[in-house]
Amino acid sequence: MQDQTKFDVIVVGGGHAGCEAASAAARMGARTALITHKIATIGEMSCNPAIGGLGKGHLVREIDALDGLMGRIADRSGIQFRMLNRSKGPAVWGPRAQIDRKLYREAMQEEILNHENLTIIQDGVEDLIVSGERVGGVIGESGTSYAASAVVITTGTFLKGIIHRGAERIPAGRVGEKPAIGLSDRLYALDLPMGRLKTGTPARLNGKTINWDLLEKQPADDEPIPFSYLMDRIEVPQVSCGITFTNPEAHEIISDNIAQSAVYSGAIAGRGPRYCPSIEDKIHRFAEKTRHQIFLEPEGLDDDTVYPNGISTSLPREVQDAFIRKIEGLETVEILEYGYAIEYDYVDPRALDAGLQVKALSGLYLAGQINGTTGYEEAGAQGLVAGMNAVRSASGEPHETFDRAEAYIGVLIDDLVTRGVTEPYRMFTSRAEYRLSLRSDNADQRLTERGIALGLVGETRAEMFHVKQTALNAGRDALRSQTMTPNEAQKLGWKVNQDGQRRSAWEYLAYPSIDMAAIVLAFPDLANLSPAIKAQLEIEAMYAGYIERQKDDVEALRREEALRLPADLDYAAVGGLTNEVRAKLDMIRPATLGQAGRIEGMTPGALTALLAYVRRRPSRKQSAHA
């Protein structure tokens, strides 16, 4: 009988990062333990019951391509699937699903509790076992010592977590669950650079008391697209969300009581997520706006609870009662749980290497909100990488990393360990230099073969991937072998260059006005391609030329990195910059384009705009290069 206190890898925490870390380690054959305060809360969605979105959806697809859990679990529990940004190109499409909390939790627990090579232990973790400069395991609240060659900490908001609601202060990792105090003290004792961040959540409402008839409805897509490459279709019933707005009356109540908000009273030192501000922040920062949109999102098929996405708050209960009931459709609503802010410890991710290992203590890995991120998807992606590298460390092998040109996972981790964070980090497509090739539709083509080589991908996915790749290769060959002259194309009504050059179906498919349906009509031999393969090839052909030009742009940007920026540069005059980027440039006043590129929040698009502006600036001298 195996010793239930000795493992190859120990994962601390049963949230999204912890589940992915534990599953990744176990899939690679390591004897793995997941230690959590409560087995019953494994897979719990602490905040918004949704998976995916812009940038985040790419991460979910990449996790899935590496045989992770999040995409498959979301497909089993999603009650409103929508592809965001459909009006734009496929590179920035954002798969998103509203989730049934109970179904997600149950599906995740079913997976985790029956996972090969994985032992689940219900215990708190109070301390680390350290031998010299290497971690050797953890010590539980029960007093039990658990030995391991590598430890992954995924504590979310539990490190000295404190809930704030008005003047209320409740030590908690989330409502009803105690924080992790001893483990936080141990990390401070390691002299790691640490700080405080905060996030928040809105009140939960009783859907039966909402006047839905007054509200606009947002339905699911007619044909929901699954997250997982293993799923053909979504079988969970789909629902609509409601849309309403705040108004001047609600704003006045919030403004009159803003000093009672934990965020504005000075009770919270940690910074919150810029891209998911509280309603107090919105009223304060955007005083000119008379209303803010609220999505009323059902939390389950058999649950009347509704999540009002857009009014996160730390105002006192009585103020929440007052302003929420001024909102159309919510005049008589029953509040089931009041909103709150939660403040917690995090570790500056620049203390980690690219494998997510703590530089100061070999064998110790961190993943999720402890690294300063926000969101289930960012947490899951880090968990997978930390779990993978924990196994490699335990086996004496070097870390594996993902390049920025290979995956959004690579962008995420490189941003964290290189730039650090001053506020909770959230993934956006604009953070990726290579986003035309890092699309959500091709994550399996980019990553699954790599995952197979790493031992992350099981037989079922590997076999399906090889079948798909064979079909795609055959489809590409077929498109390239079928040709037509411009004159023949013109007779079909296609507007193409009349240069006499015979082109392949693949080249014609790259024209914006020619889709796969037109190609199949012109080349009937292609009709036997499956709908999924046709759709994939259409996207690939559309982007083929752009991707080549994108690579040239990136190389040009690297060559120009030493370009000096004038000390008197007026950033307000530079087009294509967000207000956030302008403010940071104006404050820091970088001396070179390279220095500008290392400013937190700077995007490749912003750098390109800055480069173009400086190049054409009339006063720029020939000696502008360093």
C-alpha positions as CSV (number, residue, x, y, z in Angstrom):
1,M,0.0,0.0,0.0
2,Q,1.3,3.4,-1.0
3,D,2.1,6.0,1.7
4,Q,-0.7,8.6,1.5
5,T,1.7,11.3,2.7
6,K,4.4,11.0,0.0
7,F,3.9,12.3,-3.5
8,D,5.8,13.5,-6.5
9,V,3.8,16.7,-6.8
10,I,1.5,18.4,-4.3
11,V,-1.0,21.0,-5.5
12,V,-2.5,23.4,-2.9
13,G,-6.0,24.7,-3.7
14,G,-8.9,23.2,-5.6
15,G,-9.9,26.2,-7.8
16,H,-9.3,26.6,-11.5
17,A,-5.5,26.9,-11.3
18,G,-5.3,24.0,-8.8
19,C,-7.5,21.6,-10.8
20,E,-5.5,22.2,-14.0
21,A,-2.2,21.9,-12.2
22,A,-3.2,18.6,-10.5
23,S,-4.7,17.2,-13.7
24,A,-1.6,18.1,-15.8
25,A,0.8,16.6,-13.3
26,A,-1.3,13.4,-13.0
27,R,-1.7,13.1,-16.8
28,M,2.1,13.1,-17.1
29,G,2.2,10.1,-14.7
30,A,3.3,11.8,-11.5
31,R,1.9,10.7,-8.2
32,T,-0.1,13.8,-7.4
33,A,-2.0,15.1,-4.4
34,L,-4.5,18.0,-4.4
35,I,-4.9,19.4,-1.0
36,T,-7.9,21.7,-0.4
37,H,-9.9,23.1,2.6
38,K,-13.1,21.6,1.3
39,I,-13.6,18.9,-1.3
40,A,-17.1,20.1,-1.7
41,T,-15.9,23.4,-3.2
42,I,-13.5,22.0,-5.8
43,G,-14.4,23.7,-9.1
44,E,-16.4,26.5,-7.4
45,M,-16.9,29.6,-9.5
46,S,-16.3,32.3,-6.9
47,C,-17.4,35.3,-9.0
48,N,-19.0,35.6,-12.4
49,P,-20.4,32.2,-13.6
50,A,-18.9,32.5,-17.1
51,I,-15.9,31.1,-19.0
52,G,-14.1,32.7,-22.0
53,G,-14.5,36.0,-23.7
54,L,-12.1,38.3,-25.6
55,G,-8.6,36.9,-25.2
56,K,-9.8,34.7,-22.4
57,G,-11.5,32.4,-24.8
58,H,-8.2,31.8,-26.6
59,L,-6.7,30.7,-23.3
60,V,-9.5,28.2,-22.8
61,R,-9.0,26.7,-26.3
62,E,-5.2,26.4,-25.6
63,I,-5.8,24.7,-22.3
64,D,-8.1,22.3,-24.1
65,A,-5.5,21.7,-26.9
66,L,-3.1,20.6,-24.2
67,D,-5.8,18.2,-22.9
68,G,-6.7,20.4,-19.9
69,L,-10.1,20.4,-18.2
70,M,-11.7,23.8,-18.5
71,G,-13.0,23.7,-22.0
72,R,-14.6,20.2,-21.7
73,I,-16.2,21.1,-18.3
74,A,-17.6,24.4,-19.7
75,D,-19.1,22.5,-22.6
76,R,-20.9,20.2,-20.1
77,S,-22.3,23.1,-18.1
78,G,-22.6,26.1,-20.4
79,I,-26.1,27.5,-20.6
80,Q,-25.5,30.5,-23.0
81,F,-22.8,30.2,-25.6
82,R,-21.9,33.2,-27.7
83,M,-19.0,34.0,-30.0
84,L,-18.0,37.6,-29.3
85,N,-16.6,39.9,-32.0
86,R,-18.2,37.9,-34.8
87,S,-18.4,41.1,-36.9
88,K,-14.6,41.2,-36.9
89,G,-12.0,38.8,-38.1
90,P,-11.6,35.3,-36.7
91,A,-8.3,36.3,-35.0
92,V,-10.2,38.3,-32.4
93,W,-13.3,36.1,-32.1
94,G,-13.9,35.4,-28.4
95,P,-15.7,32.2,-27.5
96,R,-17.7,32.7,-24.2
97,A,-20.3,30.8,-22.3
98,Q,-22.5,31.6,-19.3
99,I,-22.2,28.7,-17.0
100,D,-24.5,26.7,-14.7
101,R,-22.5,26.9,-11.4
102,K,-23.8,23.6,-10.1
103,L,-23.2,21.7,-13.3
104,Y,-19.7,23.1,-13.6
105,R,-18.8,22.2,-10.0
106,E,-20.3,18.7,-10.3
107,A,-18.6,18.0,-13.6
108,M,-15.2,19.2,-12.3
109,Q,-15.5,17.2,-9.2
110,E,-16.4,14.1,-11.2
111,E,-13.3,14.5,-13.2
112,I,-10.9,15.4,-10.4
113,L,-12.2,12.8,-7.9
114,N,-11.9,10.0,-10.4
115,H,-8.6,11.1,-12.0
116,E,-5.8,8.5,-12.4
117,N,-2.7,9.2,-10.4
118,L,-4.5,11.9,-8.3
119,T,-5.3,11.8,-4.6
120,I,-7.6,14.4,-3.1
121,I,-6.9,15.4,0.6
122,Q,-9.2,17.6,2.6
123,D,-6.9,19.7,4.8
124,G,-5.6,23.3,5.1
125,V,-2.0,24.0,4.3
126,E,-0.3,26.1,7.0
127,D,3.4,25.8,6.2
128,L,6.0,24.5,3.7
129,I,8.7,21.9,4.4
130,V,11.9,23.5,3.3
131,S,15.3,21.8,3.1
132,G,18.1,24.1,2.2
133,E,17.1,25.9,-1.0
134,R,14.4,23.4,-2.0
135,V,10.9,22.7,-1.0
136,G,10.2,19.2,0.4
137,G,6.4,19.3,0.9
138,V,3.8,21.0,3.1
139,I,2.4,20.8,6.6
140,G,-1.4,20.7,7.0
141,E,-3.6,22.3,9.6
142,S,-4.2,18.7,10.8
143,G,-0.5,18.6,11.7
144,T,0.2,16.0,9.0
145,S,3.3,16.4,6.9
146,Y,3.0,15.7,3.2
147,A,6.2,15.1,1.4
148,A,6.8,15.9,-2.3
149,S,9.6,16.8,-4.7
150,A,7.6,19.8,-6.0
151,V,4.7,21.9,-4.7
152,V,2.3,24.1,-6.6
153,I,0.5,26.8,-4.6
154,T,-2.8,28.0,-6.2
155,T,-4.5,29.8,-3.3
156,G,-6.6,32.4,-5.3
157,T,-7.9,35.1,-3.0
158,F,-7.3,33.1,0.2
159,L,-3.9,34.4,1.3
160,K,-4.9,36.6,4.3
161,G,-8.1,37.3,2.4
162,I,-10.4,40.0,3.9
163,I,-13.9,40.7,2.7
164,H,-14.9,44.4,2.8
165,R,-18.5,45.6,2.6
166,G,-19.0,49.1,3.9
167,A,-17.5,49.1,7.4
168,E,-17.6,45.3,7.7
169,R,-14.3,43.4,7.7
170,I,-14.6,39.6,7.5
171,P,-11.4,37.5,7.3
172,A,-12.3,35.1,4.4
173,G,-11.0,33.6,1.2
174,R,-14.5,33.9,-0.1
175,V,-17.9,34.1,1.6
176,G,-18.1,31.4,4.3
177,E,-14.5,30.1,3.9
178,K,-11.6,31.0,6.2
179,P,-8.4,32.6,4.7
180,A,-4.9,31.1,4.6
181,I,-2.9,32.9,7.2
182,G,0.1,30.6,8.0
183,L,0.9,29.9,4.4
184,S,1.0,33.7,3.7
185,D,3.3,34.2,6.7
186,R,5.6,31.5,5.3
187,L,5.8,33.2,1.9
188,Y,6.7,36.5,3.6
189,A,9.3,34.7,5.6
190,L,10.9,33.6,2.3
191,D,11.5,37.3,1.6
192,L,9.5,37.1,-1.6
193,P,8.3,40.5,-3.0
194,M,4.6,40.6,-2.0
195,G,1.7,43.0,-1.9
196,R,-2.0,43.4,-1.7
197,L,-4.6,43.3,-4.5
198,K,-8.3,43.4,-4.5
199,T,-11.2,42.3,-6.6
200,G,-14.9,42.5,-6.1
201,T,-18.3,40.9,-6.8
202,P,-21.8,42.2,-7.2
203,A,-24.9,41.3,-5.2
204,R,-26.8,38.2,-6.1
205,L,-30.4,38.6,-7.0
206,N,-33.6,36.5,-6.9
207,G,-34.6,36.1,-10.5
208,K,-38.2,35.5,-9.6
209,T,-38.4,39.1,-8.3
210,I,-37.0,40.7,-11.5
211,N,-39.4,42.3,-13.9
212,W,-38.0,40.6,-17.0
213,D,-40.8,42.0,-19.3
214,L,-39.2,45.5,-19.0
215,L,-35.8,44.3,-20.2
216,E,-34.0,43.6,-23.4
217,K,-33.1,39.9,-23.9
218,Q,-29.8,38.6,-25.1
219,P,-30.2,35.1,-26.5
220,A,-27.5,32.4,-27.0
221,D,-26.1,31.8,-30.5
222,D,-28.4,29.7,-32.7
223,E,-25.6,27.2,-33.2
224,P,-23.4,27.2,-30.1
225,I,-19.7,26.5,-30.8
226,P,-18.0,24.3,-28.1
227,F,-14.8,25.2,-26.4
228,S,-13.3,21.7,-26.6
229,Y,-11.9,20.2,-29.8
230,L,-13.3,16.9,-28.6
231,M,-16.9,18.1,-28.6
232,D,-19.1,18.1,-31.7
233,R,-22.1,19.9,-30.2
234,I,-23.5,21.5,-27.1
235,E,-26.4,19.5,-25.6
236,V,-27.1,21.7,-22.5
237,P,-30.3,23.8,-22.8
238,Q,-29.5,27.4,-23.7
239,V,-31.0,30.5,-22.0
240,S,-31.2,34.2,-22.5
241,C,-29.7,36.9,-20.3
242,G,-31.4,40.2,-19.6
243,I,-29.9,43.7,-20.2
244,T,-30.6,46.8,-18.1
245,F,-28.8,50.0,-17.2
246,T,-28.0,52.1,-14.2
247,N,-29.5,55.7,-14.2
248,P,-28.9,59.1,-12.7
249,E,-31.0,58.3,-9.6
250,A,-28.9,55.2,-8.8
251,H,-25.7,57.3,-9.5
252,E,-26.8,59.9,-7.1
253,I,-27.2,57.4,-4.3
254,I,-23.8,55.9,-5.0
255,S,-22.1,59.3,-5.2
256,D,-23.8,60.5,-1.9
257,N,-22.5,57.4,-0.1
258,I,-19.2,56.8,-1.9
259,A,-17.2,57.6,1.3
260,Q,-18.8,54.5,2.8
261,S,-17.4,52.3,0.1
262,A,-14.5,50.2,1.4
263,V,-12.6,51.2,-1.8
264,Y,-13.0,54.9,-1.2
265,S,-12.8,55.0,2.6
266,G,-9.2,54.0,2.6
267,A,-9.9,50.6,4.2
268,I,-8.4,48.8,1.1
269,A,-4.8,49.3,0.1
270,G,-4.7,46.9,-2.8
271,R,-5.5,47.9,-6.4
272,G,-8.4,46.4,-8.2
273,P,-8.8,45.3,-11.8
274,R,-8.9,48.3,-14.2
275,Y,-10.9,46.4,-16.7
276,C,-13.6,45.2,-14.3
277,P,-14.1,48.2,-12.1
278,S,-16.7,48.5,-9.2
279,I,-19.8,50.6,-9.8
280,E,-18.3,53.2,-7.4
281,D,-15.2,53.4,-9.7
282,K,-17.4,53.8,-12.8
283,I,-19.4,56.6,-11.2
284,H,-16.3,58.4,-10.0
285,R,-14.1,57.9,-13.1
286,F,-16.7,58.4,-15.7
287,A,-18.9,61.1,-14.1
288,E,-20.1,62.3,-17.5
289,K,-21.9,59.0,-18.2
290,T,-25.5,58.9,-17.2
291,R,-25.8,55.1,-17.4
292,H,-23.8,51.9,-17.3
293,Q,-24.9,48.6,-18.8
294,I,-25.8,45.6,-16.6
295,F,-26.1,42.0,-17.9
296,L,-28.5,39.9,-15.7
297,E,-27.0,36.5,-16.0
298,P,-28.8,33.4,-14.7
299,E,-26.5,31.2,-12.5
300,G,-28.2,27.9,-13.4
301,L,-31.0,26.1,-15.1
302,D,-32.6,25.1,-11.8
303,D,-31.3,28.1,-9.8
304,D,-33.2,31.3,-9.5
305,T,-30.1,33.3,-8.6
306,V,-29.0,36.0,-11.0
307,Y,-25.6,37.6,-11.3
308,P,-25.9,41.3,-12.2
309,N,-22.7,41.7,-14.2
310,G,-21.5,45.3,-14.1
311,I,-22.3,46.5,-10.6
312,S,-19.6,45.0,-8.5
313,T,-19.5,47.0,-5.2
314,S,-18.3,47.2,-1.6
315,L,-20.9,49.7,-0.5
316,P,-22.9,48.9,2.7
317,R,-25.9,46.6,2.5
318,E,-28.5,49.4,2.9
319,V,-26.9,51.5,0.1
320,Q,-26.9,48.4,-2.2
321,D,-30.6,48.0,-1.4
322,A,-31.2,51.6,-2.3
323,F,-29.3,52.0,-5.6
324,I,-30.1,48.5,-7.0
325,R,-33.8,49.1,-6.6
326,K,-33.6,52.3,-8.7
327,I,-32.6,50.2,-11.7
328,E,-35.2,49.4,-14.3
329,G,-36.5,45.9,-13.8
330,L,-35.0,45.6,-10.3
331,E,-37.5,47.9,-8.5
332,T,-38.8,45.2,-6.2
333,V,-35.9,42.7,-6.5
334,E,-34.8,40.5,-3.6
335,I,-31.1,40.6,-2.8
336,L,-29.9,37.1,-1.9
337,E,-26.3,38.0,-1.2
338,Y,-24.8,41.4,-1.0
339,G,-21.8,42.5,-3.1
340,Y,-18.3,42.9,-1.5
341,A,-14.7,43.6,-2.3
342,I,-12.0,41.1,-1.2
343,E,-8.4,42.0,-0.5
344,Y,-5.6,39.4,-0.6
345,D,-1.9,38.9,-0.7
346,Y,-0.1,38.2,-4.0
347,V,3.5,37.5,-5.0
348,D,5.2,39.8,-7.5
349,P,5.4,37.4,-10.5
350,R,8.9,38.8,-11.4
351,A,10.0,36.6,-8.5
352,L,9.3,33.6,-10.7
353,D,11.1,32.1,-13.7
354,A,9.4,31.4,-17.0
355,G,8.3,27.9,-15.7
356,L,6.4,29.6,-12.8
357,Q,8.9,28.3,-10.2
358,V,9.9,30.6,-7.4
359,K,13.5,31.6,-8.1
360,A,14.5,31.7,-4.4
361,L,13.1,28.2,-3.7
362,S,13.5,25.3,-6.1
363,G,10.5,23.0,-6.5
364,L,8.0,25.7,-5.4
365,Y,5.5,26.9,-8.1
366,L,2.8,29.5,-8.0
367,A,-0.2,29.8,-10.3
368,G,-3.4,31.9,-10.5
369,Q,-4.3,35.0,-8.5
370,I,-1.4,34.6,-6.2
371,N,0.6,35.8,-9.3
372,G,-1.4,38.9,-9.7
373,T,-3.9,37.8,-12.4
374,T,-7.7,38.0,-12.5
375,G,-10.0,35.4,-14.1
376,Y,-10.6,31.7,-14.2
377,E,-8.9,31.4,-17.6
378,E,-5.7,33.1,-16.7
379,A,-5.6,30.9,-13.6
380,G,-6.2,27.7,-15.4
381,A,-3.5,28.4,-18.0
382,Q,-0.9,29.1,-15.3
383,G,-2.0,26.0,-13.4
384,L,-1.4,23.8,-16.4
385,V,2.1,25.2,-17.0
386,A,3.0,25.0,-13.3
387,G,1.8,21.4,-12.9
388,M,3.7,20.4,-16.0
389,N,6.9,22.0,-14.9
390,A,6.5,20.7,-11.3
391,V,6.6,17.2,-12.8
392,R,9.6,18.0,-14.9
393,S,11.4,19.4,-11.8
394,A,10.5,16.4,-9.7
395,S,12.0,14.2,-12.5
396,G,15.1,16.3,-12.8
397,E,14.2,17.7,-16.2
398,P,14.4,21.3,-17.4
399,H,11.3,23.5,-17.6
400,E,9.3,23.7,-20.8
401,T,7.8,27.1,-21.8
402,F,5.5,28.4,-24.5
403,D,6.8,31.2,-26.7
404,R,4.8,34.5,-27.3
405,A,4.6,33.5,-31.0
406,E,3.2,30.1,-30.1
407,A,0.4,30.7,-27.6
408,Y,-1.5,33.2,-25.5
409,I,-0.3,31.1,-22.6
410,G,3.2,32.2,-23.6
411,V,2.1,35.9,-23.8
412,L,0.5,35.6,-20.4
413,I,3.4,34.1,-18.5
414,D,6.0,36.3,-20.3
415,D,4.1,39.4,-19.4
416,L,3.8,38.3,-15.8
417,V,7.4,37.3,-15.1
418,T,9.0,40.1,-17.3
419,R,6.8,43.1,-16.5
420,G,5.2,42.2,-13.2
421,V,1.8,43.7,-12.3
422,T,0.5,46.8,-10.4
423,E,-3.1,45.7,-10.8
424,P,-4.8,42.4,-11.5
425,Y,-3.7,41.2,-15.0
426,R,-6.3,40.3,-17.5
427,M,-5.7,38.8,-21.0
428,F,-6.7,40.7,-24.1
429,T,-6.0,39.9,-27.8
430,S,-4.2,43.2,-28.0
431,R,-1.4,41.9,-25.8
432,A,-0.3,39.4,-28.4
433,E,2.1,40.5,-31.2
434,Y,1.2,37.4,-33.3
435,R,-2.6,37.4,-32.8
436,L,-3.3,36.8,-36.5
437,S,-1.7,33.4,-36.1
438,L,-2.7,32.8,-32.4
439,R,-6.4,32.4,-33.2
440,S,-8.9,30.5,-31.1
441,D,-9.8,28.3,-34.1
442,N,-6.3,26.8,-34.5
443,A,-5.1,26.3,-30.9
444,D,-5.0,22.5,-31.4
445,Q,-2.8,22.9,-34.5
446,R,-0.4,25.1,-32.6
447,L,-0.2,23.1,-29.4
448,T,-1.6,19.6,-29.4
449,E,1.5,18.0,-31.0
450,R,3.7,19.8,-28.5
451,G,1.4,18.5,-25.7
452,I,1.7,14.9,-27.0
453,A,5.5,15.2,-26.9
454,L,5.3,16.6,-23.3
455,G,3.1,13.7,-22.1
456,L,0.2,16.1,-21.4
457,V,-2.2,14.7,-24.1
458,G,-4.0,11.4,-23.8
459,E,-4.7,8.8,-26.4
460,T,-8.2,9.9,-27.3
461,R,-7.3,13.5,-28.1
462,A,-4.1,12.5,-29.8
463,E,-6.0,10.1,-32.1
464,M,-8.7,12.8,-32.9
465,F,-6.0,15.4,-33.6
466,H,-4.1,13.1,-36.0
467,V,-7.3,12.4,-37.9
468,K,-8.1,16.1,-38.2
469,Q,-4.6,17.0,-39.2
470,T,-4.7,14.3,-42.0
471,A,-8.0,15.8,-43.3
472,L,-6.6,19.3,-43.1
473,N,-3.5,18.4,-45.0
474,A,-5.5,16.6,-47.7
475,G,-7.8,19.6,-47.9
476,R,-4.9,22.0,-48.4
477,D,-3.3,19.8,-51.0
478,A,-6.7,19.6,-52.9
479,L,-7.1,23.4,-52.8
480,R,-3.6,24.0,-54.1
481,S,-3.9,21.4,-56.9
482,Q,-7.0,22.9,-58.4
483,T,-6.3,25.9,-60.6
484,M,-8.1,28.4,-62.8
485,T,-7.1,31.3,-65.0
486,P,-8.3,34.9,-64.2
487,N,-10.4,34.8,-67.3
488,E,-12.2,31.7,-66.1
489,A,-12.6,33.3,-62.7
490,Q,-14.1,36.4,-64.2
491,K,-16.8,34.4,-66.0
492,L,-17.9,33.1,-62.6
493,G,-18.3,36.7,-61.5
494,W,-15.1,36.8,-59.4
495,K,-13.4,40.2,-59.3
496,V,-9.7,39.2,-59.6
497,N,-6.6,40.7,-61.3
498,Q,-6.7,40.0,-65.0
499,D,-3.0,39.3,-65.3
500,G,-3.2,36.0,-67.1
501,Q,-1.6,34.1,-64.1
502,R,-3.2,30.8,-63.3
503,R,-4.0,30.6,-59.6
504,S,-5.0,27.8,-57.2
505,A,-8.2,27.5,-55.4
506,W,-6.2,28.2,-52.2
507,E,-5.1,31.6,-53.6
508,Y,-8.5,32.5,-54.8
509,L,-9.9,31.7,-51.4
510,A,-7.7,34.4,-49.9
511,Y,-9.8,37.0,-51.8
512,P,-12.3,38.7,-49.3
513,S,-15.1,38.4,-51.9
514,I,-14.6,34.6,-52.5
515,D,-15.7,32.2,-49.9
516,M,-15.6,28.4,-49.6
517,A,-19.1,28.0,-51.0
518,A,-18.0,29.8,-54.2
519,I,-14.8,27.7,-54.4
520,V,-16.8,24.5,-54.1
521,L,-19.1,25.6,-56.9
522,A,-16.1,26.3,-59.1
523,F,-14.2,23.2,-58.1
524,P,-16.8,20.4,-57.5
525,D,-14.1,17.9,-56.5
526,L,-13.8,19.9,-53.2
527,A,-17.4,19.2,-52.2
528,N,-16.5,16.1,-50.2
529,L,-14.5,18.1,-47.6
530,S,-16.3,18.1,-44.2
531,P,-18.0,21.3,-43.1
532,A,-15.5,21.7,-40.2
533,I,-12.5,21.3,-42.5
534,K,-13.9,23.7,-45.0
535,A,-14.4,26.3,-42.3
536,Q,-10.9,25.9,-41.0
537,L,-9.3,26.1,-44.4
538,E,-11.3,29.2,-45.3
539,I,-9.9,31.0,-42.2
540,E,-6.3,29.8,-42.9
541,A,-6.4,31.0,-46.5
542,M,-7.9,34.4,-45.4
543,Y,-5.0,35.1,-43.1
544,A,-2.1,33.5,-45.0
545,G,-0.8,36.8,-46.6
546,Y,-1.5,38.9,-43.5
547,I,0.6,36.5,-41.3
548,E,3.6,36.9,-43.5
549,R,3.3,40.7,-43.4
550,Q,2.8,40.6,-39.6
551,K,6.1,38.8,-39.2
552,D,7.8,41.5,-41.2
553,D,6.2,44.2,-39.0
554,V,7.4,42.5,-35.9
555,E,11.0,42.2,-37.2
556,A,10.9,45.9,-38.2
557,L,9.7,46.8,-34.7
558,R,12.7,44.9,-33.2
559,R,15.1,46.7,-35.4
560,E,13.7,50.0,-34.4
561,E,13.8,49.2,-30.7
562,A,16.8,51.6,-30.1
563,L,14.9,54.5,-31.6
564,R,15.1,57.5,-29.3
565,L,11.8,59.2,-28.3
566,P,11.9,63.1,-28.1
567,A,11.8,64.4,-24.6
568,D,9.1,66.8,-25.5
569,L,6.9,64.3,-27.4
570,D,3.2,65.1,-27.2
571,Y,1.6,61.8,-26.7
572,A,-1.9,63.3,-27.0
573,A,-1.1,63.8,-30.7
574,V,-0.2,60.1,-31.3
575,G,-3.2,58.4,-32.9
576,G,-4.1,54.8,-32.0
577,L,-3.2,55.0,-28.3
578,T,-5.7,54.3,-25.5
579,N,-6.0,56.9,-22.7
580,E,-4.4,54.4,-20.3
581,V,-1.3,54.0,-22.5
582,R,-1.1,57.8,-23.1
583,A,-1.2,58.4,-19.4
584,K,1.6,55.9,-18.7
585,L,3.8,57.2,-21.5
586,D,3.3,60.8,-20.3
587,M,4.2,59.9,-16.7
588,I,7.2,57.7,-17.4
589,R,8.6,59.5,-20.5
590,P,10.6,56.6,-21.9
591,A,13.8,57.5,-23.6
592,T,13.6,54.8,-26.3
593,L,11.0,52.8,-28.1
594,G,12.5,49.7,-26.3
595,Q,11.9,51.3,-22.9
596,A,8.3,52.2,-23.9
597,G,7.8,48.5,-24.9
598,R,8.6,47.4,-21.3
599,I,5.9,49.6,-19.7
600,E,3.1,47.6,-18.2
601,G,0.1,47.6,-20.4
602,M,1.9,48.7,-23.6
603,T,0.6,46.7,-26.6
604,P,2.3,45.9,-29.9
605,G,-0.3,48.0,-31.7
606,A,0.5,51.0,-29.5
607,L,4.2,50.6,-30.1
608,T,3.6,50.4,-33.9
609,A,1.5,53.6,-33.7
610,L,4.3,55.3,-31.7
611,L,7.0,54.2,-34.1
612,A,5.0,55.5,-37.1
613,Y,4.4,58.8,-35.4
614,V,8.0,59.4,-34.5
615,R,9.2,58.4,-37.9
616,R,7.0,61.0,-39.7
617,R,7.4,63.7,-37.0
618,P,8.7,66.8,-38.8
619,S,11.2,67.7,-36.1
620,R,12.7,64.3,-36.0
621,K,16.4,64.4,-36.8
622,Q,18.5,61.9,-38.7
623,S,20.4,61.2,-35.5
624,A,17.3,59.9,-33.7
625,H,18.8,56.5,-33.2
626,A,20.7,55.7,-30.1
